[in-house]
């Protein structure tokens, strides 16, 4: 495996130091905008950069409206609530996901149903979704119910794994057939497009994340995307404590949430989104290098973007032969200063979700045993040296 770590080190021009899995790059106007926000004294959730960042995200993605939140989990929680998901409903999602997806569903009081993914996209499988709904549900008064639990299936939440779009148009059609709301977890796929359309725009709402390890970051932040003006207004209201606008009175008309993004974080986001296309292109170049290198390996496969997609390649991924090979790879690379990590433990294996209904999850189990993420940061020559000079 030494030749693999040597290749990764040469790719990032780092012969000796630790190579992280993914870290941010601040190479544009980030500091300028942060200083400007500081000079206004509007550093919390009121300030012009919040509105500006929302408009920039809407313009980039093609959404009519974008509402900023404190993180992607909060964005998903609110999107589910606004879609009508409530206590004792069920939400179908994939077991192969980050725990934030299922936690947000749980916040609403709804129960998760975990279905399998496709091997090529690592996202929710339209075939598995269709089969489950056909064989395990019934319709009543225009709504779909689980035949076993008798609970209403209120929403489907697919996730675009590592920035690779799933077959979201097929999932959207299935949801329409069964009159189930589609909420996209596009937390990892800022800058990814499927059939020319940005992820997060195929259902009633979609959400993005700007966590510190994402392709662009606000330190911690999220965004709700929608084309529905009424939903956008409700999203902004419910994430801002339900406060009725007034110059001095404190009146609130609903039990709401303090989920708004700060002006400082939004200022950082404005500088970051200006660099998004550059970051995507550099990540795609890195993917080409990895793909060419691993093509020579007989026992490792590089994960390429699905057909008809433009992936942001947020996290580069490889597939090894089995769990034993995976574990040996993880141990060697991490012990030699190259950070790698496995894909997530399946959600239905976690104690709090172990009683949730599933299908066979055969592809998810196969991927769980084999997928490893490898260093994926955007390479910028002399970045750390220049950063040290600034400070």
JOVENHU-V668719 format. One record per helix or strand of 2 or more residues. SS is the DSSP state (A for helix, B for strand). FROM is the first residue (numbers start at 1). LEN is the number of residues. If there is no record, write none. Layout:
# JOVENHU-V668719
ss=[SS	SS]
from=[FROM	FROM]
len=[LEN	LEN]
This chain:
# JOVENHU-V668719
ss=[A	A	A	B	A	B	A	B	A	B	B	B	A	A	B	B	B	B	B	A	A	A	B	B	B	A	B	A	A	B	A	B	A]
from=[2	30	48	65	72	90	99	111	126	137	143	152	161	168	181	193	197	205	222	229	263	276	300	309	316	323	341	347	351	357	362	371	383]
len=[10	11	14	5	11	5	9	5	11	4	4	6	3	11	5	2	2	5	5	10	11	19	3	2	5	13	2	3	3	2	7	4	8]
